[in-house]
Amino acid sequence: MSIAKIDTIGSIEDLRRVAEKRLPKIFYDYADSGAGTESTYKANEAAFAQIKLRQKVGVNVEARKLSTQILGAESKLPVVLSPVGLLGMQHGDGEILAAQAAEEFGVPFTLSTMSICSIEEVKAKVKNPFWFQLYVMRDREFLARLLDRAEKAGCPTLVLTMDLPVMGVRPKDVNNGLAVPPRFSVCTAANLLRHYGWWRSIVETSRRSFGNLKGEIKNISDPRSLAAWTAEQFDPTVTWETVKQIRDKWKGKLIVKGIMNADDAAQAVNAGADGILVSNHGGRQLDGTIASLAALPEVVKAVGDKTEVYLDGGVRTGVDILRAKALGAKAVFVGRAYTYGLGAYGKDGVTKALSILQTELDNALALCGKTDVNELNTSVFYDGTYPTA
Ligand SMILES: Cc1cc2nc3c(=O)[nH]c(=O)nc-3n(C[C@H](O)[C@H](O)[C@H](O)COP(=O)(O)O)c2cc1C
């Protein structure tokens, strides 16, 4: 199978196409899919395209600024790498590679609870602190140990995911029998073996299971399905009280992820959040809910003067970042954009994804006649309007 050379890659869509070729179907589908009919997954991307920009000429745009302060720390771009589970199945040691690429580029990386490489394994391979994402587990002692491990690893920021009290229904994962370790049908096994580049990256590492859970959850080495495990451990009883308890225990910054309306945003601020991530989990949870971009203005209006507000879901271009910044997002988180890069080319692919977003954002800023990404507002929109649902 011939894979395009990385220097011929010009967009995130190009990276997606290479990832589709390079990855076994089970893991490509895992990334490129949403819940149910995928209506929300598609709506996330479509919402960006609805916003038309106002081209502006005759302005000196030579000195342009893309860097942003995120929770008091300088980031080269208004971009954070979202927590993505099982990155180590997109490419061997995927979490380590993505964390290193983010560190070298100068943007934060968020390690998922459901990572293949553990907190300690990532910590051992990077110089600077990374962020940690927490799912609330029924086993609160395990949860407390996870928080201690993240603190010990020097993670400055905890991203607490609230939109997974139950796991979304994802038909493609059901079709493919996604399990950890994977439950191979003959077809799946044949498909895995056909993808030699991916296969080699996986056999070259010993990390092939949930790194943070090894030795913590009983029988985790058994080939039980991901769905069965999550049904047992993800906690549907989580309330704002739980958030307050976590806030009391966690000494670092706290971002609450999965906020899609003003009421929840106010609750999160009340519970002590330092930042709010407007997110519908990339369309992987509630199929039929609105695009995250459509929820952004409501949340910014409600709490934007009290806390930093970020957005994720559907960001595929630097132009999308400009649109989100203009609507009041302090930064965007990106999930699939870098996951495709990782699946396509490993660490170099993550760097490529970030540099594509950087070039496109810089370019769009200049062509809108603007020089500072932090001073954008809706005046860059062609008619000043944007989608509300
Ligand atoms: C394959 C995949 C796995 C994900 N795993 C997690 C996870 O472990 N924890 C979490 O909070 N969010 C997870 N998410 C959601 C992302 O953090 C983020 O909200 C979403 O990807 C943003 O949408 P985008 O992919 O369109 O950028 C996952 C998303 C994808 C695509």
The ligand as an SDF file (V2000), in Angstrom:
LIG
                    3D

 31 33  0  0  0  0  0  0  0  0999 V2000
  -11.5220    8.5840   19.1310 C   0  0  0  0  0  0  0  0  0  0  0  0
  -11.9280    9.5430   20.2060 C   0  0  0  0  0  0  0  0  0  0  0  0
  -11.7180    9.2070   21.5360 C   0  0  0  0  0  0  0  0  0  0  0  0
  -12.0670   10.1250   22.5400 C   0  0  0  0  0  0  0  0  0  0  0  0
  -11.7840    9.8250   23.8440 N   0  0  0  0  0  0  0  0  0  0  0  0
  -12.0560   10.7500   24.8170 C   0  0  0  0  0  0  0  0  0  0  0  0
  -11.6570   10.5180   26.1560 C   0  0  0  0  0  0  0  0  0  0  0  0
  -11.0530    9.5050   26.4820 O   0  0  0  0  0  0  0  0  0  0  0  0
  -11.9920   11.4710   27.0700 N   0  0  0  0  0  0  0  0  0  0  0  0
  -12.6570   12.6140   26.7480 C   0  0  0  0  0  0  0  0  0  0  0  0
  -12.9590   13.4480   27.6120 O   0  0  0  0  0  0  0  0  0  0  0  0
  -13.0030   12.8630   25.4680 N   0  0  0  0  0  0  0  0  0  0  0  0
  -12.7010   11.9670   24.5030 C   0  0  0  0  0  0  0  0  0  0  0  0
  -13.0170   12.2430   23.2090 N   0  0  0  0  0  0  0  0  0  0  0  0
  -13.6270   13.5420   22.8710 C   0  0  0  0  0  0  0  0  0  0  0  0
  -12.5330   14.5770   22.5890 C   0  0  0  0  0  0  0  0  0  0  0  0
  -11.8610   14.9320   23.7570 O   0  0  0  0  0  0  0  0  0  0  0  0
  -13.1360   15.8500   21.9760 C   0  0  0  0  0  0  0  0  0  0  0  0
  -14.1870   16.3080   22.7830 O   0  0  0  0  0  0  0  0  0  0  0  0
  -13.6150   15.6620   20.5520 C   0  0  0  0  0  0  0  0  0  0  0  0
  -12.7560   14.8050   19.8360 O   0  0  0  0  0  0  0  0  0  0  0  0
  -13.6940   17.0020   19.8310 C   0  0  0  0  0  0  0  0  0  0  0  0
  -14.1800   16.8520   18.5440 O   0  0  0  0  0  0  0  0  0  0  0  0
  -13.2480   16.7570   17.2390 P   0  0  0  0  0  0  0  0  0  0  0  0
  -12.7080   15.3590   17.2400 O   0  0  0  0  0  0  0  0  0  0  0  0
  -14.2060   16.9950   16.1380 O   0  0  0  0  0  0  0  0  0  0  0  0
  -12.1520   17.7780   17.3680 O   0  0  0  0  0  0  0  0  0  0  0  0
  -12.6650   11.3520   22.1890 C   0  0  0  0  0  0  0  0  0  0  0  0
  -12.8430   11.6800   20.8350 C   0  0  0  0  0  0  0  0  0  0  0  0
  -12.4720   10.7950   19.8630 C   0  0  0  0  0  0  0  0  0  0  0  0
  -12.6470   11.1930   18.4230 C   0  0  0  0  0  0  0  0  0  0  0  0
  1  2  1  0
  2  3  1  0
  2 30  2  0
  3  4  2  0
  4  5  1  0
  4 28  1  0
  5  6  2  0
  6  7  1  0
  6 13  1  0
  7  8  2  0
  7  9  1  0
  9 10  1  0
 10 11  2  0
 10 12  1  0
 12 13  2  0
 13 14  1  0
 14 15  1  0
 14 28  1  0
 15 16  1  0
 16 17  1  0
 16 18  1  0
 18 19  1  0
 18 20  1  0
 20 21  1  0
 20 22  1  0
 22 23  1  0
 23 24  1  0
 24 25  2  0
 24 26  1  0
 24 27  1  0
 28 29  2  0
 29 30  1  0
 30 31  1  0
M  END
$$$$
